[in-house]
Structures are given as C-alpha cells and as structure tokens.
C-alpha cells in the first residue's frame, strides 16, 4: 500500500486579501502544517482539496476573533458590495431592476457580499431578483469549476428588459469563438477569491479582457490593489478600502 503524506498551507491565491493580511498571526501559524507535500498519484484534485481545506479552516477561525477583528476581516468585502452596488446603479440608468447570478445550495447559504449588495441596492430603490442559482461544480474534486455557458445564457434570457445583470460567481466559461450574441442588459462580474465568508470564483484576466472586448460583460472586479485609484483630493473611505484590495476592469472606450 502506497503511503501518502499531505500537508496544507494557507495560499493567498484562494484566500481573501484581507484575511491573509489581518488574521491574527497565531491563527496563521496554527493553520500551517508541515511544509512537505508528496503526491504519489493525487494530481490537481488533491491540491484543490487542500486549498479548500485551508480556506475553510480560516473561515472557521473567524468566530474566535473579537468584534473589531471580525470587522477588519470583512471590511474589504463590505466595501466590495458597496462599490459594486454603485457601479450597478450607474449602468442600470432608469431601469431599477437588478438580476443576480449566484451559487446553488451545494455551496451553502448566500455570502455576506450577496446580502450586503442586496441591502445596498434596495437603499437606492432597486429591486433584486436571483434569476440563476448555478451549479458551479465541486471545488473539492478535479474538473472545471465555474459558471457554465448554458447557465449564463439562461440568466440573460430571463433578464431581458432589466437594468443590469450581476454575476457573483465569476465570468461565464465561454470558448473564444462562442461569445454570446444575445442582446442583454449590462453584465457586471465579480471574479474574486472570496465573497466575504464564502469562496468566490476567480477569473483569468485574459479571459475577462476577451469578454470585455466582445461586449459580453461590461465590468469585472478582480483581486489586487489598484494604485491608480488613489486620486488626489477628498478620499472616499469605502472606495479607498476597495482600491486597497480590488480593482475594476472596464470595457475599452
């Protein structure tokens, strides 16, 4: 019988930037097991399982933090929801209806970003409807994880006449030669590693750029600080916090 020795390390690529930066050091230390990693025949499936375990462990540790520490951890994701709502309001114009694409029950209850986004949009007088709770696949197993092209097309058809469509589960998995030809409302995509207390679906910047060029989506939010967002003048605290953790990709003009 072959022996398999597996250890898990916290990987910034799958953990929200605010978590890796602000979670107490004692927790990070306890979450890091021995560094040796030996795969006899496990492949990408085991690596993805290890990454999921790392994220789950960090989210499990959040309740042990004090209220101020929790606020520090979730603050950037709250800024994400607020800025996303502002961008949606601008793109929707006079049509005060927003449709959401989110994950199905297999990924658990709605994320804190989704709940905060709904509240922010309602404050602007918008109605919010979830048109697709997509099956994104199992991140613990090998195989593709993300928003399937068929689910994306179905959501667009159901969103006809609405102000804007928001995908909280990343960009659609469309082949380069199969970009959708449907007329649809503006599409905003959140392609970040986390959605507050839930894992997100990160996007390939090249794929996002292609979808923006093809007018399939109109805006994408990804991980990473945006130094160009810090313009001189009176700073907006929410926008400043957002730009320290995320950046916006827009259609070329």
C-alpha positions in Angstrom: 0.0 0.0 0.0 1.5 3.4 -1.0 1.8 6.0 1.7 0.6 9.5 1.0 1.9 12.3 3.1 -0.1 15.5 2.7 0.2 18.9 4.4 -1.7 22.1 3.9 -0.5 25.7 3.8 -2.6 28.8 3.6 -2.4 30.0 0.0 -3.1 33.7 -0.8 -4.4 32.8 -4.2 -7.6 31.3 -2.7 -8.0 33.4 0.4 -9.3 36.9 0.6 -6.5 39.5 0.8 -8.0 40.9 4.0 -7.9 37.5 5.6 -4.2 36.8 4.8 -3.1 40.3 5.9 -5.2 40.9 9.0 -6.0 37.5 10.6 -4.0 37.1 13.9 -0.6 35.6 13.5 -1.3 32.8 16.0 -4.1 31.5 13.7 -2.0 31.6 10.6 0.7 29.7 12.5 -1.7 27.0 13.7 -3.2 26.7 10.2 0.2 25.9 8.6 1.0 22.3 8.9 4.5 20.8 7.9 5.6 22.1 4.6 6.4 18.8 2.9 3.9 17.9 0.2 4.1 14.5 -1.5 1.7 13.5 -4.3 2.1 9.9 -5.5 -0.9 10.0 -7.8 -3.2 12.6 -6.5 -2.9 15.4 -9.1 -4.9 18.6 -9.1 -7.9 17.2 -7.3 -5.9 16.8 -4.1 -4.3 20.2 -4.4 -7.7 21.8 -4.8 -9.0 19.9 -1.8 -6.0 21.1 0.2 -6.7 24.7 -0.8 -10.4 24.3 0.1 -9.4 23.0 3.5 -7.1 26.0 4.1 -9.9 28.4 3.3 -12.4 26.5 5.4 -10.0 26.5 8.3 -9.5 30.3 8.2 -13.3 30.9 8.0 -13.7 28.5 10.9 -11.3 30.7 12.9 -13.1 33.9 12.3 -15.7 33.4 15.1 -12.7 33.3 17.5 -11.8 36.8 16.7 -13.1 39.8 18.6 -15.8 42.0 17.0 -13.2 44.6 15.9 -11.1 41.9 14.3 -14.1 40.5 12.5 -14.9 43.9 11.2 -11.3 44.3 10.0 -11.5 40.9 8.2 -14.9 41.5 6.5 -14.5 45.3 5.9 -13.0 45.0 2.4 -15.7 42.6 1.3 -18.3 45.1 2.5 -16.6 47.8 0.5 -16.7 45.4 -2.5 -20.5 45.1 -2.2 -21.0 48.9 -1.8 -18.8 49.8 -4.8 -20.5 47.0 -6.8 -23.9 48.5 -6.0 -22.7 52.0 -7.0 -21.4 50.7 -10.4 -24.7 48.8 -11.0 -26.8 51.9 -10.3 -24.8 53.9 -12.8 -25.0 51.3 -15.5 -28.7 50.5 -15.0 -29.9 54.0 -15.6 -33.6 54.4 -15.2 -34.3 50.7 -15.1 -34.3 50.0 -11.4 -34.2 46.2 -11.6 -31.2 44.0 -11.0 -30.9 40.3 -11.6 -28.3 38.1 -9.8 -26.4 35.0 -10.8 -25.2 33.2 -7.7 -24.3 29.7 -6.5 -26.8 27.0 -5.7 -27.3 25.3 -2.4 -24.4 22.9 -2.8 -22.1 25.8 -2.0 -24.0 26.8 1.1 -26.2 29.9 2.0 -25.7 33.3 0.5 -22.4 35.1 1.1 -22.0 38.2 3.2 -21.2 40.1 -0.1 -24.5 39.0 -1.6 -26.5 40.0 1.4 -24.8 43.4 1.7 -25.2 44.0 -2.0 -28.9 43.4 -1.8 -29.3 45.8 1.1 -27.2 48.5 -0.7 -29.3 48.2 -3.9 -32.5 48.4 -2.1 -31.4 51.6 -0.5 -31.0 53.0 -4.0 -34.6 52.0 -4.7 -33.8 48.9 -6.8 -35.5 45.6 -6.8 -33.2 42.5 -6.8 -34.1 39.1 -8.3 -32.0 36.0 -8.4 -32.5 34.5 -11.9 -30.0 31.7 -11.7 -28.6 29.7 -8.8 -25.9 28.0 -10.8 -24.3 24.6 -10.2 -20.6 25.6 -10.3 -19.1 22.1 -9.8 -17.3 20.7 -6.8 -14.1 22.5 -5.9 -13.0 19.5 -3.8 -12.8 17.3 -6.9 -11.0 17.5 -10.2 -12.8 19.1 -13.1 -14.0 22.5 -14.2 -15.4 24.9 -11.6 -17.3 28.0 -12.7 -20.3 29.5 -14.4 -21.4 27.3 -17.3 -22.2 28.9 -20.7 -25.7 27.4 -20.7 -26.5 28.8 -17.2 -25.2 32.2 -18.3 -27.3 32.3 -21.4 -30.4 31.2 -19.5 -29.8 34.0 -17.0 -29.5 36.6 -19.8 -32.8 35.4 -21.4 -34.5 35.8 -18.0 -33.0 39.3 -17.5 -34.4 40.8 -20.7 -35.6 44.4 -20.0 -33.9 44.6 -16.6 -31.4 47.3 -15.7 -28.3 45.2 -15.1 -27.1 41.6 -14.5 -24.6 40.8 -11.7 -22.7 37.5 -11.6 -21.3 36.8 -8.1 -19.8 33.6 -9.4 -17.3 34.8 -11.9 -17.3 35.1 -15.7 -19.1 32.6 -17.9 -16.9 29.7 -19.3 -17.3 30.7 -22.9 -15.0 29.5 -25.7 -13.3 32.2 -27.6 -15.3 31.5 -30.7 -18.7 31.2 -28.9 -19.3 34.5 -27.3 -23.0 35.1 -26.8 -24.8 37.1 -29.5 -27.9 37.8 -27.3 -28.9 41.4 -26.6 -28.8 41.8 -22.9 -28.5 44.4 -20.1 -25.1 45.4 -18.9 -23.3 42.5 -17.1 -21.1 43.0 -14.1 -18.9 40.2 -12.9 -17.3 39.6 -9.5 -14.3 37.3 -10.1 -12.6 37.4 -6.6 -11.1 34.7 -4.5 -13.7 35.2 -1.8 -17.1 36.8 -1.2 -16.6 37.7 2.5 -17.4 34.5 4.3 -17.7 32.3 1.2 -15.3 31.2 -1.5 -15.5 33.1 -4.8 -14.7 32.1 -8.4 -11.6 33.8 -9.6 -11.2 34.7 -13.2 -8.4 34.6 -15.7 -7.6 38.3 -16.6 -7.1 37.3 -20.2 -10.5 35.7 -20.4 -12.1 38.7 -18.7 -10.4 41.0 -21.2 -11.7 39.0 -24.1 -15.2 39.0 -22.7 -15.0 42.8 -22.2 -13.7 43.3 -25.8 -16.5 41.2 -27.1 -19.1 43.2 -25.1 -20.3 40.0 -23.3 -19.6 41.7 -20.0 -19.2 45.4 -19.2 -17.3 45.4 -16.0 -15.3 42.9 -13.9 -14.0 43.2 -10.3 -10.8 41.2 -9.5 -8.4 40.8 -6.6 -5.4 43.1 -6.3 -4.8 46.7 -5.1 -5.3 49.5 -7.7 -2.7 52.2 -7.1 -4.3 54.4 -9.9 -7.5 54.7 -7.9 -5.9 56.9 -5.2 -6.6 60.3 -6.9 -5.7 63.5 -5.0 -8.5 65.3 -3.1 -11.0 64.2 -0.5 -10.9 60.4 -0.2 -14.0 58.3 -0.1 -13.3 55.8 2.7 -15.3 53.0 1.1 -13.6 53.5 -2.3 -10.2 53.8 -0.7 -10.7 50.5 1.1 -12.0 48.9 -2.0 -9.0 50.0 -4.1 -6.6 48.6 -1.5 -8.0 45.1 -2.1 -9.7 45.1 -5.5 -9.5 46.6 -9.0 -12.1 47.2 -11.7 -11.7 46.1 -15.3 -13.8 48.0 -17.8 -14.6 47.9 -21.5 -12.1 49.8 -23.6 -13.5 53.0 -24.9 
